[in-house]
Amino acid sequence: MANDTSDGVAPRILSAPQDAPLRGAPSVSSAVRMQGDEVTVSLTPPPTLAAPAQWLIQGPLFGWLGDSDPYPDRHFPELRVLSNGQPVEVTESVRAVAGAVDVSELLRKAGINPWLIADTPPFVPTEGLSADVLSQLIRAGAVGTSGTDHLAQWRAQRTLGVTVSPGQTLDIRYRPRPGYALMTQQALAKANLRHRYCLTDAPLRALSTQFGRSAQFIAKRYEIAVGAQDRTPPPVRLSVVPQPGGALVAACTRGHARPAGVGGWTDVEVVPDQRAVLHVLTLEPAGR
């Protein structure tokens, strides 16, 4: 926790443009498993789906934010899509922009890795580049200079495309980048956590009893896409494997599921928001 706070970042899921209609279409069934530094989202469209669907898994559009950025690799390079434990075929596209200028093709022709923006500093190797190509990159605003060095100034976004058949389960597996903050017991009680995670007074009182009123906690806020954002949000079954030091897991549950205040959950029915994003909060005492 080199920084005190981070907003975090998460991939999102979209329907491919040709997959209409949107709202009201049959929703997928979804299960999420959180274990250690990995999350697996299992999605299964209904067997009544008329034809295979195209889903897009999209990272954020981002650029280099400096040495203090806790999540420089926001293109989720480790993300995998599996079916029955085996990798499935995906398409990949990269969009890179400098201001309002699309420089994707220019970077491709120059043979430059668009994910240099995840390096610190984001040096652009110029060996082998012609003077004309380098000049084009500089004029487009994609590359800046610092003394004799050249630095990446573009932003980029990675999109994966995958086809899912009716009734087929796809497992999307990646390392989450949650938002986090170091918070006191008093700050937890005042923070805007109750509505987002359906957090009540009882688990907060239990934390105070167990760890003391002066204890500080690392609050991690996960946003997990559990379906296409333009479709009806799916029901979600959530499992959270207990981790050493974990003090609390909270999310909005359906029915009479186990309340917050436990270190882990097993197959609890939880409620995503209207963008088909599941919000999960975990707390662990700082310094333990």
C-alpha positions as CSV (number, residue, x, y, z in Angstrom):
1,M,0.0,0.0,0.0
2,A,2.5,2.6,-1.2
3,N,-0.4,5.0,-1.7
4,D,-3.1,5.8,0.9
5,T,-5.9,5.6,-1.6
6,S,-6.7,4.4,-5.2
7,D,-9.9,4.5,-7.3
8,G,-9.1,1.1,-8.8
9,V,-10.0,0.0,-12.3
10,A,-12.0,-2.9,-13.8
11,P,-12.8,-4.4,-17.2
12,R,-16.3,-4.1,-18.5
13,I,-18.4,-6.4,-20.7
14,L,-20.4,-5.2,-23.7
15,S,-22.6,-6.9,-26.3
16,A,-21.2,-6.7,-29.8
17,P,-23.1,-4.0,-31.8
18,Q,-24.8,-6.6,-34.0
19,D,-26.3,-8.4,-31.1
20,A,-29.7,-6.7,-30.8
21,P,-32.2,-6.3,-29.1
22,L,-30.6,-4.9,-25.9
23,R,-32.7,-4.3,-22.8
24,G,-35.1,-7.1,-22.1
25,A,-33.0,-9.8,-23.8
26,P,-32.6,-13.0,-21.8
27,S,-30.0,-12.5,-19.1
28,V,-27.0,-14.8,-18.4
29,S,-26.5,-16.7,-15.2
30,S,-23.4,-15.6,-13.4
31,A,-21.1,-16.9,-10.6
32,V,-18.1,-15.1,-9.2
33,R,-15.3,-16.7,-7.2
34,M,-12.8,-14.4,-5.4
35,Q,-9.7,-16.2,-4.1
36,G,-6.4,-14.4,-3.2
37,D,-5.4,-12.1,-6.0
38,E,-7.6,-13.7,-8.6
39,V,-11.3,-13.4,-9.6
40,T,-13.2,-15.8,-11.9
41,V,-16.4,-14.7,-13.4
42,S,-18.4,-17.6,-14.9
43,L,-21.1,-16.6,-17.4
44,T,-23.7,-18.8,-19.0
45,P,-26.3,-17.6,-21.5
46,P,-29.6,-19.3,-21.4
47,P,-30.1,-22.4,-23.6
48,T,-33.0,-20.6,-25.3
49,L,-30.6,-18.0,-26.8
50,A,-31.4,-18.1,-30.5
51,A,-27.8,-17.9,-31.7
52,P,-24.2,-17.5,-30.5
53,A,-23.6,-14.1,-29.0
54,Q,-20.6,-11.8,-29.3
55,W,-19.3,-10.3,-26.1
56,L,-16.6,-7.6,-25.8
57,I,-14.4,-7.4,-22.8
58,Q,-13.0,-3.9,-22.6
59,G,-10.4,-2.3,-20.5
60,P,-10.3,1.4,-19.8
61,L,-8.8,4.0,-22.0
62,F,-5.7,5.1,-20.1
63,G,-2.2,6.7,-20.4
64,W,0.8,6.9,-18.1
65,L,-0.1,8.5,-14.8
66,G,3.4,8.6,-13.2
67,D,5.5,6.7,-10.7
68,S,2.7,6.7,-8.1
69,D,0.1,4.8,-10.2
70,P,-0.6,1.6,-8.3
71,Y,-2.1,-0.1,-11.3
72,P,0.0,0.7,-14.4
73,D,-1.0,-2.4,-16.4
74,R,-4.7,-1.4,-16.8
75,H,-5.0,-3.3,-20.0
76,F,-5.3,-6.5,-17.9
77,P,-2.6,-8.5,-19.9
78,E,-3.2,-11.5,-17.7
79,L,-6.9,-11.8,-18.4
80,R,-7.9,-15.2,-19.8
81,V,-11.2,-16.6,-21.2
82,L,-11.8,-20.3,-20.6
83,S,-14.4,-22.9,-21.3
84,N,-14.3,-26.3,-19.5
85,G,-10.8,-25.3,-18.3
86,Q,-9.5,-24.7,-21.8
87,P,-8.6,-21.3,-23.4
88,V,-11.2,-20.1,-26.0
89,E,-10.4,-18.2,-29.1
90,V,-10.5,-14.4,-28.7
91,T,-10.0,-11.5,-31.0
92,E,-8.0,-8.5,-29.8
93,S,-8.0,-4.9,-30.9
94,V,-6.1,-1.9,-29.6
95,R,-7.2,1.7,-29.9
96,A,-4.6,4.4,-29.2
97,V,-5.2,8.1,-29.2
98,A,-3.2,11.2,-28.7
99,G,-5.7,13.9,-27.8
100,A,-8.4,13.6,-30.5
101,V,-6.0,11.9,-33.0
102,D,-6.2,8.1,-33.5
103,V,-2.6,6.9,-33.7
104,S,-3.3,3.2,-33.6
105,E,-2.2,2.6,-37.2
106,L,0.8,4.9,-36.9
107,L,2.0,2.9,-33.9
108,R,1.4,-0.4,-35.6
109,K,3.3,0.6,-38.7
110,A,6.2,1.9,-36.5
111,G,6.3,-1.5,-34.7
112,I,5.8,0.2,-31.3
113,N,4.2,-1.6,-28.4
114,P,1.2,0.4,-27.5
115,W,1.5,-0.8,-23.9
116,L,4.7,1.2,-23.3
117,I,2.4,3.4,-21.3
118,A,2.5,0.8,-18.5
119,D,6.3,1.3,-18.1
120,T,7.9,3.8,-15.7
121,P,9.1,5.9,-17.4
122,P,7.3,5.1,-20.7
123,F,10.4,5.4,-22.9
124,V,9.8,4.9,-26.7
125,P,12.8,3.0,-28.3
126,T,13.8,4.9,-31.5
127,E,16.4,2.5,-32.7
128,G,15.4,1.4,-36.2
129,L,12.8,4.2,-36.6
130,S,13.2,6.4,-39.6
131,A,13.4,10.1,-39.0
132,D,10.1,10.6,-41.0
133,V,8.1,8.1,-38.8
134,L,9.5,9.6,-35.6
135,S,8.6,13.1,-36.9
136,Q,5.0,11.9,-37.6
137,L,4.7,10.5,-34.1
138,I,5.9,13.7,-32.6
139,R,3.6,15.9,-34.8
140,A,0.6,13.7,-33.9
141,G,1.3,14.2,-30.2
142,A,1.9,10.5,-29.6
143,V,5.6,11.0,-28.6
144,G,7.2,13.7,-26.5
145,T,10.9,14.5,-25.9
146,S,12.8,14.8,-22.6
147,G,16.4,15.7,-23.4
148,T,17.6,12.9,-25.7
149,D,14.8,10.5,-24.6
150,H,11.4,10.0,-26.2
151,L,8.3,9.3,-24.1
152,A,4.9,7.8,-24.9
153,Q,2.1,10.4,-24.6
154,W,-0.8,8.4,-26.1
155,R,-3.6,6.7,-24.3
156,A,-4.7,3.2,-25.3
157,Q,-7.6,0.8,-24.8
158,R,-7.7,-3.0,-25.2
159,T,-10.8,-4.9,-26.3
160,L,-11.2,-8.6,-26.5
161,G,-14.0,-10.3,-28.5
162,V,-15.4,-13.7,-27.7
163,T,-18.2,-15.8,-29.0
164,V,-20.4,-17.7,-26.6
165,S,-22.9,-20.4,-27.6
166,P,-26.3,-21.0,-26.0
167,G,-25.8,-22.8,-22.7
168,Q,-22.0,-22.6,-22.9
169,T,-20.2,-21.4,-19.7
170,L,-17.3,-19.0,-20.2
171,D,-14.9,-18.3,-17.3
172,I,-13.3,-14.8,-17.4
173,R,-10.3,-14.9,-15.1
174,Y,-8.0,-12.0,-14.1
175,R,-6.3,-10.1,-11.3
176,P,-8.6,-7.5,-9.8
177,R,-7.4,-3.9,-9.3
178,P,-9.7,-2.8,-6.5
179,G,-10.1,0.7,-5.2
180,Y,-8.7,1.0,-1.7
181,A,-8.3,3.4,1.2
182,L,-6.9,3.3,4.7
183,M,-9.8,4.1,7.0
184,T,-10.4,4.4,10.8
185,Q,-13.4,2.9,12.5
186,Q,-15.0,6.3,12.6
187,A,-14.4,6.9,8.9
188,L,-16.0,3.6,8.0
189,A,-19.1,4.5,9.9
190,K,-19.4,7.8,8.1
191,A,-18.3,6.7,4.6
192,N,-20.8,6.2,1.8
193,L,-20.6,2.4,2.2
194,R,-24.0,1.5,3.6
195,H,-26.0,1.9,0.4
196,R,-23.4,0.5,-2.0
197,Y,-22.6,-2.6,0.0
198,C,-25.8,-2.8,2.2
199,L,-23.6,-2.5,5.3
200,T,-25.3,-2.3,8.6
201,D,-24.2,-1.2,12.1
202,A,-23.9,-4.7,13.5
203,P,-20.7,-5.7,11.6
204,L,-19.1,-2.4,12.3
205,R,-19.8,-2.8,16.1
206,A,-18.3,-6.3,15.8
207,L,-15.1,-4.9,14.3
208,S,-14.9,-2.4,17.1
209,T,-15.3,-5.2,19.7
210,Q,-12.7,-7.4,18.0
211,F,-10.0,-4.9,17.0
212,G,-10.7,-1.8,19.2
213,R,-12.1,1.6,18.4
214,S,-8.7,3.0,17.3
215,A,-8.0,0.2,14.8
216,Q,-7.4,1.2,11.1
217,F,-8.6,-1.0,8.2
218,I,-7.7,-1.4,4.6
219,A,-11.0,-1.1,2.8
220,K,-10.9,-2.6,-0.7
221,R,-13.8,-1.8,-3.1
222,Y,-14.2,-4.3,-6.0
223,E,-16.2,-3.6,-9.2
224,I,-16.8,-6.9,-11.1
225,A,-18.6,-7.0,-14.4
226,V,-21.0,-9.9,-14.3
227,G,-22.8,-9.5,-17.7
228,A,-23.1,-7.1,-20.6
229,Q,-23.8,-3.6,-19.5
230,D,-26.6,-3.2,-22.1
231,R,-28.5,-6.2,-21.0
232,T,-30.7,-7.0,-18.0
233,P,-28.4,-7.6,-14.9
234,P,-28.0,-11.3,-14.2
235,P,-28.5,-13.0,-10.9
236,V,-25.1,-13.6,-9.3
237,R,-23.8,-16.4,-7.0
238,L,-20.8,-15.1,-5.0
239,S,-18.1,-17.1,-3.3
240,V,-15.2,-15.4,-1.4
241,V,-12.4,-17.7,-0.1
242,P,-11.3,-16.5,3.3
243,Q,-7.9,-14.9,3.3
244,P,-5.5,-14.5,6.3
245,G,-6.2,-11.3,8.0
246,G,-9.6,-10.8,6.3
247,A,-12.1,-9.2,8.8
248,L,-15.2,-8.6,6.7
249,V,-16.9,-9.2,3.3
250,A,-19.9,-7.1,2.3
251,A,-22.2,-7.0,-0.7
252,C,-25.9,-6.5,-1.2
253,T,-27.6,-9.9,-0.9
254,R,-30.9,-11.2,-2.0
255,G,-33.3,-12.9,0.5
256,H,-31.9,-14.1,3.8
257,A,-28.3,-14.7,2.7
258,R,-25.5,-14.5,5.3
259,P,-24.9,-10.9,6.5
260,A,-21.7,-9.0,6.3
261,G,-19.2,-9.5,9.0
262,V,-17.7,-12.8,8.0
263,G,-14.3,-13.4,6.4
264,G,-15.6,-15.3,3.4
265,W,-18.8,-16.4,1.6
266,T,-19.8,-19.5,-0.2
267,D,-22.4,-19.4,-3.0
268,V,-24.3,-16.4,-1.7
269,E,-26.9,-14.8,-4.0
270,V,-26.0,-11.2,-4.4
271,V,-27.4,-8.2,-6.4
272,P,-25.5,-6.3,-9.1
273,D,-26.3,-2.8,-10.1
274,Q,-28.2,-1.8,-13.3
275,R,-25.0,-1.8,-15.3
276,A,-24.4,-5.5,-14.4
277,V,-21.6,-4.6,-12.1
278,L,-21.2,-6.4,-8.7
279,H,-19.9,-4.3,-5.9
280,V,-18.0,-6.1,-3.1
281,L,-16.3,-4.6,-0.1
282,T,-13.6,-6.3,2.0
283,L,-11.9,-5.0,5.2
284,E,-8.7,-6.2,6.8
285,P,-6.9,-4.6,9.7
286,A,-3.9,-2.6,8.8
287,G,-0.5,-3.6,10.1
288,R,-1.3,-7.3,10.7
